Amino acid sequence: MKAKFIGWLLIVFGILIVVFSNKIVFPGLERIVGIETIVGKENVVYQSDGSYLFTNPGAMAKWIFSVAAIGIAVSLIGILILLWSKKRNQR
């Protein structure tokens, strides 16, 4: 019963990571590690109003896909836990 709950929780959590990676997860990650770390210091151009532009969209896409891949991996682990608990209950 506990494994089933954990499996479903991981599936939902992983899906939420994928769905909200661009709007919530990535901006949070950006605040934690900094935009210079994500796209490279030489690729960040700061504006006079405090905002910034980055000139390496490939690096940004790599980070976004990495976050989404982590969400998919978390969901797959949840599915594996569900399959394992189902197999265990059949014995």
TORRO-174778 format. One record per atom (N, C-alpha, C): residue number from 1; residue in one letter; atom name; y, x, z. Coordinates in Angstrom, 3 decimals, decimal comma, always signed. Layout:
N
SITE|i|aa|at|y|x|z
SITE|NUM|a|CA|Y|X|Z
...
# end
This chain:
91
SITE|i|aa|at|y|x|z
SITE|1|m|N|-1,200|+0,829|+0,000
SITE|1|m|CA|+0,000|+0,000|+0,000
SITE|1|m|C|+1,260|+0,870|+0,000
SITE|2|k|N|+1,255|+1,905|+0,830
SITE|2|k|CA|+2,409|+2,794|+0,903
SITE|2|k|C|+2,598|+3,546|-0,411
SITE|3|a|N|+1,496|+3,972|-1,030
SITE|3|a|CA|+1,579|+4,704|-2,301
SITE|3|a|C|+2,135|+3,803|-3,396
SITE|4|k|N|+1,762|+2,538|-3,387
SITE|4|k|CA|+2,282|+1,588|-4,378
SITE|4|k|C|+3,804|+1,455|-4,262
SITE|5|f|N|+4,267|+1,338|-3,043
SITE|5|f|CA|+5,701|+1,210|-2,795
SITE|5|f|C|+6,431|+2,461|-3,276
SITE|6|i|N|+5,911|+3,624|-2,934
SITE|6|i|CA|+6,534|+4,883|-3,347
SITE|6|i|C|+6,528|+5,006|-4,867
SITE|7|g|N|+5,420|+4,620|-5,503
SITE|7|g|CA|+5,333|+4,670|-6,959
SITE|7|g|C|+6,395|+3,803|-7,617
SITE|8|w|N|+6,509|+2,559|-7,169
SITE|8|w|CA|+7,521|+1,658|-7,738
SITE|8|w|C|+8,934|+2,148|-7,446
SITE|9|l|N|+9,134|+2,681|-6,255
SITE|9|l|CA|+10,447|+3,204|-5,892
SITE|9|l|C|+10,843|+4,367|-6,813
SITE|10|l|N|+9,907|+5,262|-7,085
SITE|10|l|CA|+10,187|+6,380|-7,974
SITE|10|l|C|+10,454|+5,919|-9,403
SITE|11|i|N|+9,710|+4,922|-9,854
SITE|11|i|CA|+9,938|+4,393|-11,201
SITE|11|i|C|+11,348|+3,818|-11,318
SITE|12|v|N|+11,734|+2,999|-10,363
SITE|12|v|CA|+13,071|+2,390|-10,387
SITE|12|v|C|+14,151|+3,464|-10,268
SITE|13|f|N|+13,947|+4,410|-9,357
SITE|13|f|CA|+14,921|+5,486|-9,171
SITE|13|f|C|+15,078|+6,309|-10,447
SITE|14|g|N|+13,967|+6,634|-11,090
SITE|14|g|CA|+14,017|+7,395|-12,336
SITE|14|g|C|+14,728|+6,651|-13,448
SITE|15|i|N|+14,463|+5,355|-13,561
SITE|15|i|CA|+15,137|+4,544|-14,578
SITE|15|i|C|+16,639|+4,482|-14,311
SITE|16|l|N|+17,015|+4,336|-13,042
SITE|16|l|CA|+18,438|+4,308|-12,703
SITE|16|l|C|+19,119|+5,632|-13,039
SITE|17|i|N|+18,415|+6,737|-12,820
SITE|17|i|CA|+18,975|+8,041|-13,180
SITE|17|i|C|+19,235|+8,097|-14,685
SITE|18|v|N|+18,269|+7,636|-15,472
SITE|18|v|CA|+18,431|+7,679|-16,932
SITE|18|v|C|+19,568|+6,760|-17,378
SITE|19|v|N|+19,581|+5,551|-16,862
SITE|19|v|CA|+20,580|+4,563|-17,294
SITE|19|v|C|+21,998|+4,986|-16,902
SITE|20|f|N|+22,142|+5,497|-15,687
SITE|20|f|CA|+23,477|+5,823|-15,193
SITE|20|f|C|+23,801|+7,316|-15,249
SITE|21|s|N|+23,001|+8,101|-15,967
SITE|21|s|CA|+23,221|+9,544|-15,991
SITE|21|s|C|+24,589|+9,907|-16,549
SITE|22|n|N|+25,048|+9,192|-17,535
SITE|22|n|CA|+26,322|+9,527|-18,168
SITE|22|n|C|+27,520|+9,020|-17,372
SITE|23|k|N|+27,366|+7,942|-16,627
SITE|23|k|CA|+28,493|+7,319|-15,933
SITE|23|k|C|+28,611|+7,726|-14,463
SITE|24|i|N|+27,477|+7,957|-13,781
SITE|24|i|CA|+27,516|+8,221|-12,348
SITE|24|i|C|+26,941|+9,592|-12,005
SITE|25|v|N|+25,726|+9,859|-12,464
SITE|25|v|CA|+25,037|+11,081|-12,067
SITE|25|v|C|+25,740|+12,316|-12,608
SITE|26|f|N|+26,046|+12,326|-13,881
SITE|26|f|CA|+26,667|+13,504|-14,470
SITE|26|f|C|+28,041|+13,806|-13,884
SITE|27|p|N|+28,937|+12,815|-13,728
SITE|27|p|CA|+30,221|+13,140|-13,090
SITE|27|p|C|+30,059|+13,682|-11,665
SITE|28|g|N|+29,083|+13,180|-10,939
SITE|28|g|CA|+28,825|+13,723|-9,599
SITE|28|g|C|+28,356|+15,155|-9,668
SITE|29|l|N|+27,481|+15,433|-10,611
SITE|29|l|CA|+26,994|+16,792|-10,819
SITE|29|l|C|+28,136|+17,704|-11,242
SITE|30|e|N|+29,033|+17,164|-12,037
SITE|30|e|CA|+30,201|+17,923|-12,486
SITE|30|e|C|+31,072|+18,326|-11,304
SITE|31|r|N|+31,226|+17,431|-10,336
SITE|31|r|CA|+32,031|+17,747|-9,152
SITE|31|r|C|+31,331|+18,770|-8,263
SITE|32|i|N|+30,012|+18,731|-8,237
SITE|32|i|CA|+29,261|+19,645|-7,369
SITE|32|i|C|+29,247|+21,063|-7,938
SITE|33|v|N|+28,876|+21,218|-9,206
SITE|33|v|CA|+28,726|+22,560|-9,776
SITE|33|v|C|+29,946|+23,015|-10,572
SITE|34|g|N|+30,802|+22,091|-10,973
SITE|34|g|CA|+32,012|+22,448|-11,717
SITE|34|g|C|+31,796|+22,424|-13,219
SITE|35|i|N|+32,830|+22,016|-13,933
SITE|35|i|CA|+32,748|+21,914|-15,385
SITE|35|i|C|+32,591|+23,288|-16,027
SITE|36|e|N|+33,152|+24,332|-15,396
SITE|36|e|CA|+33,012|+25,678|-15,950
SITE|36|e|C|+31,557|+26,129|-15,975
SITE|37|t|N|+30,812|+25,739|-14,957
SITE|37|t|CA|+29,391|+26,080|-14,907
SITE|37|t|C|+28,622|+25,338|-15,984
SITE|38|i|N|+28,999|+24,112|-16,252
SITE|38|i|CA|+28,268|+23,280|-17,196
SITE|38|i|C|+28,497|+23,723|-18,642
SITE|39|v|N|+29,748|+23,881|-19,046
SITE|39|v|CA|+30,021|+24,205|-20,452
SITE|39|v|C|+30,444|+25,650|-20,677
SITE|40|g|N|+30,640|+26,391|-19,612
SITE|40|g|CA|+31,097|+27,771|-19,739
SITE|40|g|C|+32,594|+27,855|-19,546
SITE|41|k|N|+33,022|+28,822|-18,762
SITE|41|k|CA|+34,443|+28,948|-18,421
SITE|41|k|C|+35,322|+29,112|-19,665
SITE|42|e|N|+34,813|+29,822|-20,661
SITE|42|e|CA|+35,599|+30,056|-21,877
SITE|42|e|C|+35,747|+28,803|-22,735
SITE|43|n|N|+34,973|+27,763|-22,439
SITE|43|n|CA|+35,012|+26,532|-23,230
SITE|43|n|C|+35,806|+25,407|-22,575
SITE|44|v|N|+36,517|+25,697|-21,479
SITE|44|v|CA|+37,306|+24,686|-20,784
SITE|44|v|C|+38,782|+24,978|-21,003
SITE|45|v|N|+39,521|+23,972|-21,483
SITE|45|v|CA|+40,960|+24,094|-21,696
SITE|45|v|C|+41,638|+23,086|-20,775
SITE|46|y|N|+42,421|+23,589|-19,818
SITE|46|y|CA|+43,103|+22,711|-18,866
SITE|46|y|C|+44,425|+22,226|-19,452
SITE|47|q|N|+44,710|+20,958|-19,228
SITE|47|q|CA|+45,942|+20,322|-19,702
SITE|47|q|C|+47,001|+20,391|-18,602
SITE|48|s|N|+48,252|+20,152|-18,958
SITE|48|s|CA|+49,348|+20,221|-17,983
SITE|48|s|C|+49,270|+19,116|-16,930
SITE|49|d|N|+48,599|+18,000|-17,246
SITE|49|d|CA|+48,492|+16,901|-16,284
SITE|49|d|C|+47,300|+17,064|-15,341
SITE|50|g|N|+46,593|+18,180|-15,424
SITE|50|g|CA|+45,463|+18,433|-14,532
SITE|50|g|C|+44,118|+18,077|-15,134
SITE|51|s|N|+44,119|+17,363|-16,241
SITE|51|s|CA|+42,857|+17,037|-16,902
SITE|51|s|C|+42,386|+18,251|-17,702
SITE|52|y|N|+41,247|+18,138|-18,292
SITE|52|y|CA|+40,716|+19,250|-19,068
SITE|52|y|C|+39,978|+18,744|-20,290
SITE|53|l|N|+39,840|+19,618|-21,241
SITE|53|l|CA|+39,056|+19,377|-22,449
SITE|53|l|C|+38,020|+20,481|-22,523
SITE|54|f|N|+36,874|+20,177|-23,092
SITE|54|f|CA|+35,896|+21,239|-23,289
SITE|54|f|C|+35,601|+21,357|-24,770
SITE|55|t|N|+35,340|+22,578|-25,203
SITE|55|t|CA|+35,185|+22,848|-26,625
SITE|55|t|C|+33,745|+23,118|-27,020
SITE|56|n|N|+32,815|+22,844|-26,121
SITE|56|n|CA|+31,401|+23,078|-26,406
SITE|56|n|C|+30,603|+21,806|-26,111
SITE|57|p|N|+30,627|+20,823|-27,005
SITE|57|p|CA|+29,913|+19,579|-26,742
SITE|57|p|C|+28,399|+19,772|-26,680
SITE|58|g|N|+27,888|+20,819|-27,311
SITE|58|g|CA|+26,447|+21,079|-27,250
SITE|58|g|C|+25,987|+21,369|-25,836
SITE|59|a|N|+26,782|+22,125|-25,094
SITE|59|a|CA|+26,433|+22,428|-23,694
SITE|59|a|C|+26,484|+21,165|-22,845
SITE|60|m|N|+27,465|+20,322|-23,094
SITE|60|m|CA|+27,571|+19,063|-22,353
SITE|60|m|C|+26,371|+18,170|-22,651
SITE|61|a|N|+25,989|+18,084|-23,921
SITE|61|a|CA|+24,826|+17,276|-24,303
SITE|61|a|C|+23,557|+17,817|-23,646
SITE|62|k|N|+23,438|+19,142|-23,559
SITE|62|k|CA|+22,272|+19,752|-22,918
SITE|62|k|C|+22,169|+19,335|-21,455
SITE|63|w|N|+23,297|+19,323|-20,753
SITE|63|w|CA|+23,283|+18,910|-19,354
SITE|63|w|C|+22,951|+17,428|-19,212
SITE|64|i|N|+23,521|+16,601|-20,075
SITE|64|i|CA|+23,250|+15,157|-19,995
SITE|64|i|C|+21,774|+14,889|-20,276
SITE|65|f|N|+21,218|+15,537|-21,291
SITE|65|f|CA|+19,795|+15,358|-21,590
SITE|65|f|C|+18,918|+15,908|-20,472
SITE|66|s|N|+19,353|+16,969|-19,811
SITE|66|s|CA|+18,593|+17,517|-18,685
SITE|66|s|C|+18,522|+16,519|-17,534
SITE|67|v|N|+19,651|+15,887|-17,232
SITE|67|v|CA|+19,674|+14,886|-16,167
SITE|67|v|C|+18,787|+13,702|-16,540
SITE|68|a|N|+18,859|+13,254|-17,792
SITE|68|a|CA|+18,009|+12,146|-18,244
SITE|68|a|C|+16,532|+12,540|-18,198
SITE|69|a|N|+16,214|+13,779|-18,544
SITE|69|a|CA|+14,824|+14,242|-18,496
SITE|69|a|C|+14,295|+14,245|-17,066
SITE|70|i|N|+15,143|+14,583|-16,117
SITE|70|i|CA|+14,738|+14,531|-14,706
SITE|70|i|C|+14,428|+13,088|-14,315
SITE|71|g|N|+15,246|+12,145|-14,760
SITE|71|g|CA|+14,984|+10,730|-14,488
SITE|71|g|C|+13,667|+10,274|-15,080
SITE|72|i|N|+13,380|+10,696|-16,294
SITE|72|i|CA|+12,107|+10,342|-16,936
SITE|72|i|C|+10,944|+10,955|-16,172
SITE|73|a|N|+11,101|+12,195|-15,736
SITE|73|a|CA|+10,040|+12,859|-14,975
SITE|73|a|C|+9,783|+12,144|-13,650
SITE|74|v|N|+10,830|+11,710|-12,977
SITE|74|v|CA|+10,671|+10,976|-11,719
SITE|74|v|C|+9,917|+9,671|-11,969
SITE|75|s|N|+10,264|+8,965|-13,046
SITE|75|s|CA|+9,553|+7,723|-13,388
SITE|75|s|C|+8,087|+7,988|-13,712
SITE|76|l|N|+7,810|+9,051|-14,432
SITE|76|l|CA|+6,421|+9,385|-14,758
SITE|76|l|C|+5,616|+9,728|-13,509
SITE|77|i|N|+6,235|+10,408|-12,566
SITE|77|i|CA|+5,547|+10,684|-11,299
SITE|77|i|C|+5,235|+9,379|-10,583
SITE|78|g|N|+6,181|+8,439|-10,612
SITE|78|g|CA|+5,925|+7,121|-10,010
SITE|78|g|C|+4,768|+6,410|-10,679
SITE|79|i|N|+4,688|+6,485|-12,005
SITE|79|i|CA|+3,572|+5,861|-12,737
SITE|79|i|C|+2,254|+6,525|-12,355
SITE|80|l|N|+2,262|+7,854|-12,262
SITE|80|l|CA|+1,040|+8,559|-11,865
SITE|80|l|C|+0,594|+8,172|-10,454
SITE|81|i|N|+1,532|+8,000|-9,553
SITE|81|i|CA|+1,190|+7,571|-8,197
SITE|81|i|C|+0,587|+6,178|-8,216
SITE|82|l|N|+1,156|+5,279|-9,024
SITE|82|l|CA|+0,594|+3,928|-9,135
SITE|82|l|C|-0,825|+3,963|-9,697
SITE|83|l|N|-1,042|+4,754|-10,743
SITE|83|l|CA|-2,380|+4,864|-11,325
SITE|83|l|C|-3,366|+5,468|-10,332
SITE|84|w|N|-2,916|+6,474|-9,601
SITE|84|w|CA|-3,769|+7,111|-8,602
SITE|84|w|C|-4,132|+6,128|-7,495
SITE|85|s|N|-3,159|+5,332|-7,032
SITE|85|s|CA|-3,449|+4,385|-5,955
SITE|85|s|C|-4,358|+3,263|-6,448
SITE|86|k|N|-4,214|+2,866|-7,702
SITE|86|k|CA|-5,081|+1,834|-8,273
SITE|86|k|C|-6,516|+2,342|-8,372
SITE|87|k|N|-6,670|+3,572|-8,834
SITE|87|k|CA|-7,985|+4,179|-8,946
SITE|87|k|C|-8,620|+4,356|-7,577
SITE|88|r|N|-7,819|+4,739|-6,616
SITE|88|r|CA|-8,303|+4,940|-5,237
SITE|88|r|C|-8,751|+3,628|-4,614
SITE|89|n|N|-8,043|+2,530|-4,891
SITE|89|n|CA|-8,404|+1,221|-4,346
SITE|89|n|C|-9,640|+0,624|-4,986
SITE|90|q|N|-10,008|+1,081|-6,189
SITE|90|q|CA|-11,192|+0,555|-6,862
SITE|90|q|C|-12,481|+1,108|-6,267
SITE|91|r|N|-12,402|+2,181|-5,545
SITE|91|r|CA|-13,612|+2,793|-4,960
SITE|91|r|C|-14,168|+1,986|-3,859
# end
